[in-house]
Amino acid sequence: MNRLDSMSVLVAVVDSGSLSAAARRLGMPLATVSRKVGELESHLNTRLIQRTTRQLSLTEAGASYVAACRRILDEIAEAERAATGEYASPKGELIVTAPVVFGRLHVVPVVAEFLAHYPEIDVNLVLTDRIVHLMEEQVDAAVRIGELPDSTLMAKGVGTVRRVVCGSPSYLAARGEPVRPRDLASHECITFEVLASSRAWVFESGKSEVSVPVHSRLTVNTAEAAIDAATLGVGLIRVLSYQVADALHDNTLRVVLEKYESAPLPISLVHKGQTPLPLKLRAFLDFVAPRLQARTTRKPADVATKTRSGR
């Protein structure tokens, strides 16, 4: 038995959630994956995972052993990177994740510039609005929008972004423009479920926050769909300022309730903070952070100006 190979397979099984998913991820036959896990259990003379037809879970011994496997495999990966010269010159692949729209508008242009400067580094950019777990999914860096929970991750602030309420001119002409948050009770709303509750929106009133019930005629899971529906007059939306910059510039949407906006959300560049930091990641962070900061400071902060610089 190649113990390190079997450890890698076990970690892949845990990360993937099932033997079959791990087999697909690793490009191995299912029987091989099952055999390697079984060999480890036989070698240790203990059960590591509980298998059912619906789910897979770690035993107490399995949880402890998998944590040790991760540490061992990480140390080996660090040693290999040092031996291959990754710490002498920036090279290799980086996996980076960012929210879909922000990534398309701001991260892609910066990454394109980064690739031109570092021809020996490849970037796998994953654009998704879900929170990606850097440790479990082997991601090197992430752009996060919003307050960060306490964790062992390292973060650098690269800007802020507003949350704005918008409606189409035709909708506002027909239904009237809300003057205070409580006026939303007589309006129809479109909810982008990643950003806000479908039942209430939170605004600032003086030094306190107020939660205002809203009637969501339509709930969607992408900002683009919410914006498209709003431009068609379905109702009011609440999204991030950079997401509606083009619509504001084209006058297909207008910002309302501006003076009641809640505090801007921070934009952060997050990484695992491993030591030593791989040179490819250090090069990426040093290159990307100031450029994202410049873009968020110069361009998307004030969409109410209705200029294309809001993107």
Steps between C-alpha positions, in 0.01 A plus 500: 500500500623847407396671822533858374294418192234341718499805730443725198210280389346505849517880515343521154217272613432719803516822298279362222241353736490151349716227350345542156549879499863454604548244223374752244716775646813285500431327169521159669273197486258491793633159599853641530387784725306258722797263516748771603274620781448141609876438502554796731229375735654153501846641563372709792262228617222755547201638312566846357174577320139394541341417166126509428305509176435874548803648671850451630627611840824474691535300817672668794823320411447590135462872571825506695683295236378713208615818676845341539495392133433857392795630702733233362390553139530879536855466634594272211351745250702782660819295477432421134436864419828597663688221319359594160602863543156649552643709782784618277280633219121537468359201313218249519119517516283715724134431575311823567131559563285815487131599478363465148432861398784659698732236363398562140521879530806543719691179574525373142668822370748498788575128458557553127756768586657270761538215249679730258751588773549141622516262201586197717190527718160364394177607670184293542238770569174369647216754492220407737273681746524223760761512776784268401687327785866571429635210706261230386495598132873572468447863395797736524322836520148642500332835456229534766233769524353556845607476862737210558439251782779429746734238355864410451493649150704808413315791339590832342237765440489624140196728510131528579178478304153651555169317519247694295124481440400560138192508282428563135370845398176339375442317830574812707271709279216252547548421871673810634848534645546381861619783724556301821575128548152443647356604162614161367185352657307629197756383244580177323855373533742265330738317731847380413511224762879495537504863618181550699208332667189460288290630792685804636768751400721678756562875480675758718292749694720743690750290696284188504379244248140433410366183339221573254262225378482471121270314264715297262302444183805329354798330666800408286846357561710726276548875496466507122152349516392748769630794297333376181168462680529847653565661162180332379306675775429200722601685817780646710831322550777523756840407362864606517590827334742360242236251384269776372755753376415444132125513564541829688715642224239402241217642715320165498516504882506777763628492859243570774523525880863603463527681834380189685762266358667274752875513553709400197618141489875434516675327210784274613770290338527185713756219514598217733812673632723193481868535593711531301267668252552351151669753275228468235237595760708785643547635147125475437402674824756779459393558138122468535427675832602857403337470158168381643521775759554758226205368300259491794608844617500667160214331320212318666465692824254765385252358252259785562713714270361283218828480316647188355790541745263338752603162369 
